Amino acid sequence: MAKFFTPAQISEFKECFSLYDKKQKGKIDSKDLITVMRCLGTSPTPGEIERHLQVHKLGKTGEVDFSTFLIMMHRQMQQEDPKKEILEAFRMTDKQKKGFIQASELRAKLTTLGEKLTNREGKYAGRLS
């Protein structure tokens, strides 16, 4: 997996992984997999986690070693496309299908998520491309 990840990424993954390695055996419980992956910036669904476990013939009560975890992270990162996901979220908000959303609506949604836009940022927000 070293060919897919930088040493810095592997180090970050190992650090997060080890936080959930409760028995300090180099393995995490399958039930913690979704949390660890999300902590590292991916957004797997429960169904995706289940598929990762099935591919590696692991049950929901099994354990995942770090090498298997790296393979799962690689596959998860390959299938996620943040730009596409963001664009799709905007399209779902664009109820009139005009390629725009109101800046006030964007500001309200981002504020709900804990983000804040300055007036200047809000002025340029809301256009789908």
Backbone bond lengths (Angstrom), bond angles and torsions (degrees), N, CA, C in turn:
res aa  C-N    CA-C-N  psi(-1)  N-CA   C-N-CA  omega(-1)  CA-C   N-CA-C  phi
1 M - - - 1.451 - - 1.529 111.96 -
2 A 1.306 116.24 -12.08 1.461 120.00 -179.33 1.525 111.36 -60.39
3 K 1.336 117.38 -24.62 1.459 119.15 179.80 1.525 112.01 -76.42
4 F 1.314 118.05 -17.06 1.461 121.77 -179.64 1.527 113.15 -97.68
5 F 1.322 116.63 -22.73 1.458 121.04 -176.12 1.520 110.53 -124.16
6 T 1.316 115.50 149.71 1.460 120.42 175.01 1.530 108.40 -77.28
7 P 1.321 117.75 160.16 1.467 119.24 175.47 1.534 111.98 -57.57
8 A 1.323 117.16 -34.94 1.469 120.38 178.99 1.531 110.87 -65.64
9 Q 1.336 117.09 -40.86 1.467 120.10 178.01 1.526 110.51 -64.36
10 I 1.327 116.45 -45.51 1.467 120.09 -179.73 1.519 110.36 -60.87
11 S 1.307 116.46 -40.43 1.463 120.92 178.19 1.533 110.74 -62.81
12 E 1.328 116.15 -44.10 1.468 120.35 178.62 1.525 110.60 -63.43
13 F 1.335 116.87 -43.88 1.458 121.16 179.25 1.524 110.35 -61.71
14 K 1.336 116.25 -43.86 1.470 121.39 -178.48 1.528 110.64 -63.14
15 E 1.338 116.11 -41.41 1.463 120.21 -179.87 1.527 110.95 -62.16
16 C 1.321 116.44 -47.42 1.468 119.97 179.59 1.529 110.53 -66.43
17 F 1.320 116.78 -43.99 1.460 122.39 179.18 1.526 110.59 -56.21
18 S 1.330 116.09 -45.03 1.472 120.38 -176.54 1.531 112.19 -66.37
19 L 1.329 117.21 -25.19 1.469 119.47 176.68 1.534 111.73 -64.53
20 Y 1.324 116.68 -26.80 1.466 121.30 -179.09 1.526 112.26 -102.88
21 D 1.319 117.01 0.31 1.466 122.82 176.89 1.529 107.72 -83.01
22 K 1.322 115.31 76.71 1.471 121.33 -171.49 1.528 113.66 -63.14
23 K 1.332 116.62 -34.21 1.467 120.06 -178.63 1.531 111.88 -91.05
24 Q 1.304 116.58 -1.12 1.472 123.43 -178.33 1.528 111.77 52.95
25 K 1.339 114.71 46.64 1.462 121.74 179.03 1.532 111.18 -112.96
26 G 1.334 117.12 7.66 1.461 120.08 -178.20 1.514 112.97 79.90
27 K 1.338 116.73 22.39 1.464 121.77 -179.22 1.520 109.54 -139.77
28 I 1.342 114.81 150.56 1.469 120.29 173.37 1.523 108.11 -118.86
29 D 1.308 115.90 155.27 1.462 120.51 175.52 1.524 109.56 -68.75
30 S 1.319 116.92 142.54 1.466 121.80 178.72 1.520 111.91 -54.76
31 K 1.325 115.59 -35.12 1.472 119.38 -178.27 1.529 112.08 -65.55
32 D 1.327 117.66 -20.48 1.465 121.51 178.84 1.529 113.26 -90.39
33 L 1.321 116.93 -7.16 1.456 121.33 -174.61 1.531 112.39 -58.03
34 I 1.316 118.12 -46.02 1.463 121.08 -177.99 1.533 110.72 -62.30
35 T 1.310 116.81 -39.63 1.468 121.26 180.00 1.522 110.83 -65.72
36 V 1.325 116.96 -46.42 1.468 121.16 -179.22 1.525 110.04 -62.70
37 M 1.325 117.14 -45.03 1.463 120.39 -179.04 1.524 111.20 -64.21
38 R 1.311 116.94 -39.60 1.464 120.09 178.71 1.527 111.32 -69.36
39 C 1.313 117.41 -35.53 1.469 120.83 176.36 1.523 111.26 -61.21
40 L 1.315 116.20 -26.25 1.455 121.37 -177.86 1.528 113.08 -96.76
41 G 1.327 116.31 13.21 1.463 120.18 170.80 1.514 117.47 96.73
42 T 1.321 118.15 0.84 1.460 118.79 175.34 1.524 108.57 -95.40
43 S 1.318 115.59 169.35 1.468 120.11 -176.94 1.526 111.44 -130.47
44 P 1.325 117.67 60.34 1.464 118.32 -178.68 1.525 111.67 -70.95
45 T 1.312 115.13 145.81 1.457 121.07 173.68 1.529 107.85 -88.39
46 P 1.320 117.46 163.73 1.472 118.43 175.47 1.536 111.94 -56.70
47 G 1.329 117.30 -36.57 1.463 120.93 178.19 1.514 112.10 -64.32
48 E 1.327 116.77 -39.71 1.464 120.30 178.20 1.525 110.69 -66.08
49 I 1.316 116.46 -39.79 1.476 120.34 177.14 1.525 109.77 -61.66
50 E 1.318 115.58 -43.22 1.464 119.77 179.45 1.534 110.63 -60.45
51 R 1.337 117.04 -41.33 1.469 120.51 178.20 1.531 111.53 -65.38
52 H 1.347 116.51 -41.76 1.470 119.10 176.89 1.531 109.97 -57.75
53 L 1.312 116.41 -43.55 1.472 120.66 -178.84 1.523 111.09 -66.86
54 Q 1.335 116.95 -39.90 1.466 120.92 179.43 1.527 111.35 -64.32
55 V 1.330 116.93 -42.64 1.470 121.31 179.65 1.524 110.64 -56.72
56 H 1.329 116.20 -36.97 1.465 121.25 -177.98 1.523 112.68 -98.24
57 K 1.335 114.96 12.24 1.469 121.67 178.03 1.526 112.31 53.63
58 L 1.338 114.14 44.67 1.465 120.57 178.10 1.522 108.22 -114.12
59 G 1.308 115.62 141.77 1.451 119.98 177.80 1.519 111.73 -89.08
60 K 1.318 114.69 172.96 1.462 119.91 179.43 1.526 111.91 -66.85
61 T 1.319 116.34 -16.20 1.466 119.78 179.82 1.526 111.64 -108.96
62 G 1.331 116.36 9.17 1.458 120.52 -178.77 1.518 112.41 -83.89
63 E 1.321 114.22 -169.30 1.458 121.13 179.61 1.531 109.10 -125.44
64 V 1.335 115.55 149.32 1.459 122.59 -178.97 1.526 107.95 -116.72
65 D 1.349 116.69 125.88 1.460 118.69 176.05 1.535 109.56 -84.72
66 F 1.313 116.33 169.63 1.461 120.36 -172.94 1.529 112.14 -66.20
67 S 1.301 117.31 -38.44 1.464 120.26 179.88 1.532 110.85 -62.92
68 T 1.320 117.44 -43.55 1.467 121.85 176.66 1.521 109.88 -65.53
69 F 1.312 116.46 -39.65 1.459 121.60 178.07 1.530 110.84 -58.64
70 L 1.342 117.25 -42.64 1.462 120.33 178.91 1.529 111.43 -61.57
71 I 1.312 117.05 -39.95 1.467 121.15 177.53 1.529 109.47 -62.92
72 M 1.321 116.52 -44.59 1.469 120.96 179.29 1.532 111.01 -62.58
73 M 1.323 116.42 -43.01 1.471 120.53 178.78 1.524 110.22 -62.31
74 H 1.315 116.72 -42.79 1.466 120.31 179.55 1.527 110.26 -60.38
75 R 1.307 116.87 -47.91 1.476 120.75 -179.96 1.521 111.30 -63.19
76 Q 1.323 116.01 -41.39 1.466 119.96 -179.79 1.526 110.41 -64.48
77 M 1.307 116.80 -43.74 1.464 120.50 -178.93 1.530 111.34 -67.18
78 Q 1.321 117.42 -33.16 1.457 120.99 178.29 1.522 111.59 -66.92
79 Q 1.324 116.65 -37.93 1.463 118.93 -175.26 1.525 112.68 -83.38
80 E 1.312 117.67 -14.70 1.456 119.90 178.64 1.525 110.00 -90.60
81 D 1.306 115.37 136.96 1.455 121.70 177.36 1.525 106.64 -130.91
82 P 1.340 117.65 93.19 1.465 120.32 -174.77 1.528 113.82 -55.31
83 K 1.321 117.57 -40.19 1.462 120.18 -179.53 1.531 110.04 -61.78
84 K 1.317 116.42 -44.97 1.464 121.60 179.37 1.534 110.83 -63.93
85 E 1.332 116.51 -42.25 1.459 120.57 -179.70 1.530 111.83 -64.58
86 I 1.325 116.12 -40.84 1.464 120.28 179.34 1.523 110.17 -66.45
87 L 1.327 116.40 -44.24 1.457 120.78 179.30 1.525 110.63 -61.34
88 E 1.320 117.08 -40.68 1.464 121.19 178.03 1.525 110.86 -64.01
89 A 1.333 117.33 -39.77 1.469 120.66 177.69 1.533 110.51 -62.98
90 F 1.337 116.36 -40.48 1.471 119.61 176.66 1.529 110.46 -64.18
91 R 1.315 116.72 -42.79 1.469 119.98 -179.06 1.527 111.15 -62.00
92 M 1.313 116.70 -35.94 1.462 119.61 178.54 1.531 110.79 -68.21
93 T 1.317 116.91 -27.40 1.463 121.80 179.22 1.525 111.20 -81.79
94 D 1.317 117.40 -25.85 1.470 123.53 -178.16 1.528 109.53 -78.83
95 K 1.312 116.31 78.90 1.463 122.00 -174.11 1.527 113.24 -64.92
96 Q 1.324 117.04 -29.42 1.466 120.64 -178.87 1.530 112.57 -89.18
97 K 1.312 117.41 -1.55 1.466 124.09 177.56 1.528 112.11 54.45
98 K 1.327 116.59 43.94 1.460 121.90 179.51 1.529 112.51 -104.41
99 G 1.308 117.92 -3.06 1.453 120.49 -178.70 1.514 112.92 86.19
100 F 1.329 117.35 11.19 1.459 122.52 179.90 1.515 109.62 -136.96
101 I 1.319 115.79 152.14 1.463 120.11 164.87 1.524 105.80 -128.09
102 Q 1.300 115.75 154.99 1.456 120.29 -179.40 1.528 109.22 -66.47
103 A 1.325 116.25 135.98 1.462 120.77 178.37 1.529 110.21 -58.16
104 S 1.343 116.05 -36.91 1.470 119.27 179.42 1.523 110.88 -64.24
105 E 1.332 116.66 -35.82 1.470 120.56 178.67 1.535 110.41 -68.82
106 L 1.334 116.09 -42.21 1.464 120.38 176.82 1.520 110.59 -62.18
107 R 1.323 116.69 -45.80 1.461 121.49 179.60 1.529 109.95 -59.26
108 A 1.338 116.93 -43.33 1.465 120.82 -179.72 1.525 111.00 -63.61
109 K 1.340 117.12 -43.62 1.468 120.32 -179.46 1.523 111.01 -65.55
110 L 1.333 116.99 -43.04 1.459 120.15 -179.96 1.520 111.70 -67.59
111 T 1.312 116.68 -36.65 1.462 120.29 177.35 1.529 109.93 -63.51
112 T 1.331 116.16 -39.84 1.461 120.83 177.06 1.528 110.66 -59.75
113 L 1.333 115.95 -33.75 1.464 120.91 179.80 1.522 112.72 -86.76
114 G 1.348 116.99 1.73 1.457 120.34 177.42 1.517 114.39 95.95
115 E 1.339 116.95 1.79 1.463 121.05 178.45 1.521 108.99 -94.10
116 K 1.306 115.95 156.15 1.457 120.67 176.38 1.518 108.45 -132.84
117 L 1.325 115.39 139.72 1.462 121.07 176.41 1.518 108.84 -112.70
118 T 1.319 114.83 140.06 1.463 118.12 172.27 1.528 106.80 -74.89
119 N 1.318 117.55 166.10 1.462 120.47 177.53 1.526 110.71 -57.86
120 R 1.326 115.84 -39.45 1.466 120.08 -179.81 1.522 110.50 -64.03
121 E 1.353 117.70 -44.53 1.464 120.68 178.65 1.516 110.64 -63.78
122 G 1.312 116.73 -41.15 1.460 121.68 179.30 1.507 112.67 -63.25
123 K 1.320 116.65 -31.18 1.463 122.12 -179.67 1.519 110.94 -63.50
124 Y 1.343 116.53 -34.96 1.465 120.70 -176.94 1.538 112.23 -95.03
125 A 1.298 116.82 -7.90 1.463 120.57 -177.09 1.515 110.28 -83.71
126 G 1.300 115.42 157.81 1.449 120.27 170.66 1.521 115.64 106.62
127 R 1.322 118.57 -4.13 1.473 120.72 -179.88 1.529 108.80 -98.53
128 L 1.323 116.47 130.61 1.451 121.51 176.12 1.513 108.46 -92.14
129 S 1.317 116.01 141.06 1.472 117.52 176.35 1.507 109.75 -129.03
